[in-house]
Amino acid sequence: MTTVELEARKAMLAREILTSDDADFLESMSRAALRIKRRIGKRATAEHAETLDGEESVARKIEEALQELKAIKAGKAQGIPARKLLKELEAEE
């Protein structure tokens, strides 16, 4: 939806609300707006949590890889040749 279309819809909705003298209509609109706002807030919170979980997972994997690299450099672990690693990665695709 373009900005112009969005602004037109907002103006139409505002006009409907501002020109209404029906208390029941205004009360219904108020309750509906609150329900919609809560639902959108919950969805945004869930999406944010998923993003954080993904970011934390990536950060954890990077930290594990760095620890493994340090162990290899210190001679406490043995690495694998780059060609073998590439073959393993290609096999996962």
Phi and psi in radians as a Rosetta constraint file:
Dihedral C 1 N 2 CA 2 C 2 CIRCULARHARMONIC -1.334 0.35
Dihedral N 2 CA 2 C 2 N 3 CIRCULARHARMONIC 2.908 0.35
Dihedral C 2 N 3 CA 3 C 3 CIRCULARHARMONIC -1.098 0.35
Dihedral N 3 CA 3 C 3 N 4 CIRCULARHARMONIC -0.693 0.35
Dihedral C 3 N 4 CA 4 C 4 CIRCULARHARMONIC -1.113 0.35
Dihedral N 4 CA 4 C 4 N 5 CIRCULARHARMONIC -0.770 0.35
Dihedral C 4 N 5 CA 5 C 5 CIRCULARHARMONIC -1.109 0.35
Dihedral N 5 CA 5 C 5 N 6 CIRCULARHARMONIC -0.722 0.35
Dihedral C 5 N 6 CA 6 C 6 CIRCULARHARMONIC -1.084 0.35
Dihedral N 6 CA 6 C 6 N 7 CIRCULARHARMONIC -0.800 0.35
Dihedral C 6 N 7 CA 7 C 7 CIRCULARHARMONIC -1.112 0.35
Dihedral N 7 CA 7 C 7 N 8 CIRCULARHARMONIC -0.666 0.35
Dihedral C 7 N 8 CA 8 C 8 CIRCULARHARMONIC -1.129 0.35
Dihedral N 8 CA 8 C 8 N 9 CIRCULARHARMONIC -0.736 0.35
Dihedral C 8 N 9 CA 9 C 9 CIRCULARHARMONIC -1.140 0.35
Dihedral N 9 CA 9 C 9 N 10 CIRCULARHARMONIC -0.714 0.35
Dihedral C 9 N 10 CA 10 C 10 CIRCULARHARMONIC -1.094 0.35
Dihedral N 10 CA 10 C 10 N 11 CIRCULARHARMONIC -0.757 0.35
Dihedral C 10 N 11 CA 11 C 11 CIRCULARHARMONIC -1.109 0.35
Dihedral N 11 CA 11 C 11 N 12 CIRCULARHARMONIC -0.719 0.35
Dihedral C 11 N 12 CA 12 C 12 CIRCULARHARMONIC -1.106 0.35
Dihedral N 12 CA 12 C 12 N 13 CIRCULARHARMONIC -0.794 0.35
Dihedral C 12 N 13 CA 13 C 13 CIRCULARHARMONIC -1.129 0.35
Dihedral N 13 CA 13 C 13 N 14 CIRCULARHARMONIC -0.767 0.35
Dihedral C 13 N 14 CA 14 C 14 CIRCULARHARMONIC -1.078 0.35
Dihedral N 14 CA 14 C 14 N 15 CIRCULARHARMONIC -0.715 0.35
Dihedral C 14 N 15 CA 15 C 15 CIRCULARHARMONIC -1.090 0.35
Dihedral N 15 CA 15 C 15 N 16 CIRCULARHARMONIC -0.753 0.35
Dihedral C 15 N 16 CA 16 C 16 CIRCULARHARMONIC -1.051 0.35
Dihedral N 16 CA 16 C 16 N 17 CIRCULARHARMONIC -0.763 0.35
Dihedral C 16 N 17 CA 17 C 17 CIRCULARHARMONIC -1.234 0.35
Dihedral N 17 CA 17 C 17 N 18 CIRCULARHARMONIC -0.795 0.35
Dihedral C 17 N 18 CA 18 C 18 CIRCULARHARMONIC -1.213 0.35
Dihedral N 18 CA 18 C 18 N 19 CIRCULARHARMONIC -0.483 0.35
Dihedral C 18 N 19 CA 19 C 19 CIRCULARHARMONIC -1.613 0.35
Dihedral N 19 CA 19 C 19 N 20 CIRCULARHARMONIC -0.053 0.35
Dihedral C 19 N 20 CA 20 C 20 CIRCULARHARMONIC -1.473 0.35
Dihedral N 20 CA 20 C 20 N 21 CIRCULARHARMONIC 2.406 0.35
Dihedral C 20 N 21 CA 21 C 21 CIRCULARHARMONIC -1.956 0.35
Dihedral N 21 CA 21 C 21 N 22 CIRCULARHARMONIC 0.180 0.35
Dihedral C 21 N 22 CA 22 C 22 CIRCULARHARMONIC -1.585 0.35
Dihedral N 22 CA 22 C 22 N 23 CIRCULARHARMONIC 1.937 0.35
Dihedral C 22 N 23 CA 23 C 23 CIRCULARHARMONIC -1.100 0.35
Dihedral N 23 CA 23 C 23 N 24 CIRCULARHARMONIC -0.654 0.35
Dihedral C 23 N 24 CA 24 C 24 CIRCULARHARMONIC -1.117 0.35
Dihedral N 24 CA 24 C 24 N 25 CIRCULARHARMONIC -0.745 0.35
Dihedral C 24 N 25 CA 25 C 25 CIRCULARHARMONIC -1.065 0.35
Dihedral N 25 CA 25 C 25 N 26 CIRCULARHARMONIC -0.815 0.35
Dihedral C 25 N 26 CA 26 C 26 CIRCULARHARMONIC -1.135 0.35
Dihedral N 26 CA 26 C 26 N 27 CIRCULARHARMONIC -0.675 0.35
Dihedral C 26 N 27 CA 27 C 27 CIRCULARHARMONIC -1.142 0.35
Dihedral N 27 CA 27 C 27 N 28 CIRCULARHARMONIC -0.743 0.35
Dihedral C 27 N 28 CA 28 C 28 CIRCULARHARMONIC -1.095 0.35
Dihedral N 28 CA 28 C 28 N 29 CIRCULARHARMONIC -0.738 0.35
Dihedral C 28 N 29 CA 29 C 29 CIRCULARHARMONIC -1.122 0.35
Dihedral N 29 CA 29 C 29 N 30 CIRCULARHARMONIC -0.690 0.35
Dihedral C 29 N 30 CA 30 C 30 CIRCULARHARMONIC -1.115 0.35
Dihedral N 30 CA 30 C 30 N 31 CIRCULARHARMONIC -0.821 0.35
Dihedral C 30 N 31 CA 31 C 31 CIRCULARHARMONIC -1.105 0.35
Dihedral N 31 CA 31 C 31 N 32 CIRCULARHARMONIC -0.734 0.35
Dihedral C 31 N 32 CA 32 C 32 CIRCULARHARMONIC -1.095 0.35
Dihedral N 32 CA 32 C 32 N 33 CIRCULARHARMONIC -0.738 0.35
Dihedral C 32 N 33 CA 33 C 33 CIRCULARHARMONIC -1.087 0.35
Dihedral N 33 CA 33 C 33 N 34 CIRCULARHARMONIC -0.717 0.35
Dihedral C 33 N 34 CA 34 C 34 CIRCULARHARMONIC -1.148 0.35
Dihedral N 34 CA 34 C 34 N 35 CIRCULARHARMONIC -0.728 0.35
Dihedral C 34 N 35 CA 35 C 35 CIRCULARHARMONIC -1.090 0.35
Dihedral N 35 CA 35 C 35 N 36 CIRCULARHARMONIC -0.779 0.35
Dihedral C 35 N 36 CA 36 C 36 CIRCULARHARMONIC -1.109 0.35
Dihedral N 36 CA 36 C 36 N 37 CIRCULARHARMONIC -0.758 0.35
Dihedral C 36 N 37 CA 37 C 37 CIRCULARHARMONIC -1.073 0.35
Dihedral N 37 CA 37 C 37 N 38 CIRCULARHARMONIC -0.734 0.35
Dihedral C 37 N 38 CA 38 C 38 CIRCULARHARMONIC -1.127 0.35
Dihedral N 38 CA 38 C 38 N 39 CIRCULARHARMONIC -0.768 0.35
Dihedral C 38 N 39 CA 39 C 39 CIRCULARHARMONIC -1.091 0.35
Dihedral N 39 CA 39 C 39 N 40 CIRCULARHARMONIC -0.762 0.35
Dihedral C 39 N 40 CA 40 C 40 CIRCULARHARMONIC -1.147 0.35
Dihedral N 40 CA 40 C 40 N 41 CIRCULARHARMONIC -0.684 0.35
Dihedral C 40 N 41 CA 41 C 41 CIRCULARHARMONIC -1.095 0.35
Dihedral N 41 CA 41 C 41 N 42 CIRCULARHARMONIC -0.729 0.35
Dihedral C 41 N 42 CA 42 C 42 CIRCULARHARMONIC -1.129 0.35
Dihedral N 42 CA 42 C 42 N 43 CIRCULARHARMONIC -0.720 0.35
Dihedral C 42 N 43 CA 43 C 43 CIRCULARHARMONIC -1.132 0.35
Dihedral N 43 CA 43 C 43 N 44 CIRCULARHARMONIC -0.743 0.35
Dihedral C 43 N 44 CA 44 C 44 CIRCULARHARMONIC -1.120 0.35
Dihedral N 44 CA 44 C 44 N 45 CIRCULARHARMONIC -0.682 0.35
Dihedral C 44 N 45 CA 45 C 45 CIRCULARHARMONIC -1.124 0.35
Dihedral N 45 CA 45 C 45 N 46 CIRCULARHARMONIC -0.749 0.35
Dihedral C 45 N 46 CA 46 C 46 CIRCULARHARMONIC -1.130 0.35
Dihedral N 46 CA 46 C 46 N 47 CIRCULARHARMONIC -0.737 0.35
Dihedral C 46 N 47 CA 47 C 47 CIRCULARHARMONIC -1.134 0.35
Dihedral N 47 CA 47 C 47 N 48 CIRCULARHARMONIC -0.682 0.35
Dihedral C 47 N 48 CA 48 C 48 CIRCULARHARMONIC -1.129 0.35
Dihedral N 48 CA 48 C 48 N 49 CIRCULARHARMONIC -0.721 0.35
Dihedral C 48 N 49 CA 49 C 49 CIRCULARHARMONIC -1.110 0.35
Dihedral N 49 CA 49 C 49 N 50 CIRCULARHARMONIC -0.722 0.35
Dihedral C 49 N 50 CA 50 C 50 CIRCULARHARMONIC -1.092 0.35
Dihedral N 50 CA 50 C 50 N 51 CIRCULARHARMONIC -0.718 0.35
Dihedral C 50 N 51 CA 51 C 51 CIRCULARHARMONIC -1.098 0.35
Dihedral N 51 CA 51 C 51 N 52 CIRCULARHARMONIC -0.773 0.35
Dihedral C 51 N 52 CA 52 C 52 CIRCULARHARMONIC -1.108 0.35
Dihedral N 52 CA 52 C 52 N 53 CIRCULARHARMONIC -0.733 0.35
Dihedral C 52 N 53 CA 53 C 53 CIRCULARHARMONIC -1.046 0.35
Dihedral N 53 CA 53 C 53 N 54 CIRCULARHARMONIC -0.746 0.35
Dihedral C 53 N 54 CA 54 C 54 CIRCULARHARMONIC -1.126 0.35
Dihedral N 54 CA 54 C 54 N 55 CIRCULARHARMONIC -0.760 0.35
Dihedral C 54 N 55 CA 55 C 55 CIRCULARHARMONIC -1.140 0.35
Dihedral N 55 CA 55 C 55 N 56 CIRCULARHARMONIC -0.727 0.35
Dihedral C 55 N 56 CA 56 C 56 CIRCULARHARMONIC -1.138 0.35
Dihedral N 56 CA 56 C 56 N 57 CIRCULARHARMONIC -0.663 0.35
Dihedral C 56 N 57 CA 57 C 57 CIRCULARHARMONIC -1.109 0.35
Dihedral N 57 CA 57 C 57 N 58 CIRCULARHARMONIC -0.786 0.35
Dihedral C 57 N 58 CA 58 C 58 CIRCULARHARMONIC -1.109 0.35
Dihedral N 58 CA 58 C 58 N 59 CIRCULARHARMONIC -0.782 0.35
Dihedral C 58 N 59 CA 59 C 59 CIRCULARHARMONIC -1.070 0.35
Dihedral N 59 CA 59 C 59 N 60 CIRCULARHARMONIC -0.709 0.35
Dihedral C 59 N 60 CA 60 C 60 CIRCULARHARMONIC -1.113 0.35
Dihedral N 60 CA 60 C 60 N 61 CIRCULARHARMONIC -0.744 0.35
Dihedral C 60 N 61 CA 61 C 61 CIRCULARHARMONIC -1.154 0.35
Dihedral N 61 CA 61 C 61 N 62 CIRCULARHARMONIC -0.678 0.35
Dihedral C 61 N 62 CA 62 C 62 CIRCULARHARMONIC -1.116 0.35
Dihedral N 62 CA 62 C 62 N 63 CIRCULARHARMONIC -0.754 0.35
Dihedral C 62 N 63 CA 63 C 63 CIRCULARHARMONIC -1.075 0.35
Dihedral N 63 CA 63 C 63 N 64 CIRCULARHARMONIC -0.740 0.35
Dihedral C 63 N 64 CA 64 C 64 CIRCULARHARMONIC -1.096 0.35
Dihedral N 64 CA 64 C 64 N 65 CIRCULARHARMONIC -0.718 0.35
Dihedral C 64 N 65 CA 65 C 65 CIRCULARHARMONIC -1.132 0.35
Dihedral N 65 CA 65 C 65 N 66 CIRCULARHARMONIC -0.688 0.35
Dihedral C 65 N 66 CA 66 C 66 CIRCULARHARMONIC -1.145 0.35
Dihedral N 66 CA 66 C 66 N 67 CIRCULARHARMONIC -0.701 0.35
Dihedral C 66 N 67 CA 67 C 67 CIRCULARHARMONIC -1.110 0.35
Dihedral N 67 CA 67 C 67 N 68 CIRCULARHARMONIC -0.721 0.35
Dihedral C 67 N 68 CA 68 C 68 CIRCULARHARMONIC -1.116 0.35
Dihedral N 68 CA 68 C 68 N 69 CIRCULARHARMONIC -0.725 0.35
Dihedral C 68 N 69 CA 69 C 69 CIRCULARHARMONIC -1.090 0.35
Dihedral N 69 CA 69 C 69 N 70 CIRCULARHARMONIC -0.744 0.35
Dihedral C 69 N 70 CA 70 C 70 CIRCULARHARMONIC -1.080 0.35
Dihedral N 70 CA 70 C 70 N 71 CIRCULARHARMONIC -0.720 0.35
Dihedral C 70 N 71 CA 71 C 71 CIRCULARHARMONIC -1.120 0.35
Dihedral N 71 CA 71 C 71 N 72 CIRCULARHARMONIC -0.686 0.35
Dihedral C 71 N 72 CA 72 C 72 CIRCULARHARMONIC -1.146 0.35
Dihedral N 72 CA 72 C 72 N 73 CIRCULARHARMONIC -0.793 0.35
Dihedral C 72 N 73 CA 73 C 73 CIRCULARHARMONIC -1.102 0.35
Dihedral N 73 CA 73 C 73 N 74 CIRCULARHARMONIC -0.594 0.35
Dihedral C 73 N 74 CA 74 C 74 CIRCULARHARMONIC -1.419 0.35
Dihedral N 74 CA 74 C 74 N 75 CIRCULARHARMONIC -0.072 0.35
Dihedral C 74 N 75 CA 75 C 75 CIRCULARHARMONIC 1.415 0.35
Dihedral N 75 CA 75 C 75 N 76 CIRCULARHARMONIC 0.208 0.35
Dihedral C 75 N 76 CA 76 C 76 CIRCULARHARMONIC -1.543 0.35
Dihedral N 76 CA 76 C 76 N 77 CIRCULARHARMONIC -0.240 0.35
Dihedral C 76 N 77 CA 77 C 77 CIRCULARHARMONIC -2.483 0.35
Dihedral N 77 CA 77 C 77 N 78 CIRCULARHARMONIC 2.854 0.35
Dihedral C 77 N 78 CA 78 C 78 CIRCULARHARMONIC -2.021 0.35
Dihedral N 78 CA 78 C 78 N 79 CIRCULARHARMONIC 2.310 0.35
Dihedral C 78 N 79 CA 79 C 79 CIRCULARHARMONIC -1.454 0.35
Dihedral N 79 CA 79 C 79 N 80 CIRCULARHARMONIC 3.100 0.35
Dihedral C 79 N 80 CA 80 C 80 CIRCULARHARMONIC -2.043 0.35
Dihedral N 80 CA 80 C 80 N 81 CIRCULARHARMONIC 2.645 0.35
Dihedral C 80 N 81 CA 81 C 81 CIRCULARHARMONIC -1.067 0.35
Dihedral N 81 CA 81 C 81 N 82 CIRCULARHARMONIC 2.581 0.35
Dihedral C 81 N 82 CA 82 C 82 CIRCULARHARMONIC -1.013 0.35
Dihedral N 82 CA 82 C 82 N 83 CIRCULARHARMONIC -0.698 0.35
Dihedral C 82 N 83 CA 83 C 83 CIRCULARHARMONIC -1.054 0.35
Dihedral N 83 CA 83 C 83 N 84 CIRCULARHARMONIC -0.723 0.35
Dihedral C 83 N 84 CA 84 C 84 CIRCULARHARMONIC -1.146 0.35
Dihedral N 84 CA 84 C 84 N 85 CIRCULARHARMONIC -0.704 0.35
Dihedral C 84 N 85 CA 85 C 85 CIRCULARHARMONIC -1.079 0.35
Dihedral N 85 CA 85 C 85 N 86 CIRCULARHARMONIC -0.789 0.35
Dihedral C 85 N 86 CA 86 C 86 CIRCULARHARMONIC -1.064 0.35
Dihedral N 86 CA 86 C 86 N 87 CIRCULARHARMONIC -0.718 0.35
Dihedral C 86 N 87 CA 87 C 87 CIRCULARHARMONIC -1.101 0.35
Dihedral N 87 CA 87 C 87 N 88 CIRCULARHARMONIC -0.712 0.35
Dihedral C 87 N 88 CA 88 C 88 CIRCULARHARMONIC -1.119 0.35
Dihedral N 88 CA 88 C 88 N 89 CIRCULARHARMONIC -0.738 0.35
Dihedral C 88 N 89 CA 89 C 89 CIRCULARHARMONIC -1.152 0.35
Dihedral N 89 CA 89 C 89 N 90 CIRCULARHARMONIC -0.699 0.35
Dihedral C 89 N 90 CA 90 C 90 CIRCULARHARMONIC -1.156 0.35
Dihedral N 90 CA 90 C 90 N 91 CIRCULARHARMONIC -0.594 0.35
Dihedral C 90 N 91 CA 91 C 91 CIRCULARHARMONIC -1.201 0.35
Dihedral N 91 CA 91 C 91 N 92 CIRCULARHARMONIC -0.501 0.35
Dihedral C 91 N 92 CA 92 C 92 CIRCULARHARMONIC -1.273 0.35
Dihedral N 92 CA 92 C 92 N 93 CIRCULARHARMONIC -0.392 0.35
